[in-house]
């Protein structure tokens, strides 16, 4: 699954399944309105809704990555089958 960040005037690629946007930008987006989610102050609920619209609820785990950089972003990867799972503790990162 890929995450794209677009401006409202940019063309939406054909492989995009769901759009998360603001209420202000909603009217300018040329996309199936049933597949557009207006973000609110509940980011987890927004992401859950997007995943449900894309994949239903047929996955084992979610991997969520957050990019806190200059252009913040969120990546959510559904795991349909677990291959390997590791938990890194803060001590292991130092």
Secondary structure, 3 states (H helix, E strand, C coil): CCCCCCCCCCCCCCCCCCEEECHHHHCCCCCCHHHEEECCCCHHHHHHHHHHHHHCCCCCEEEEEEECCCCCEEEEEEECCCCCCCCCCHHHHC
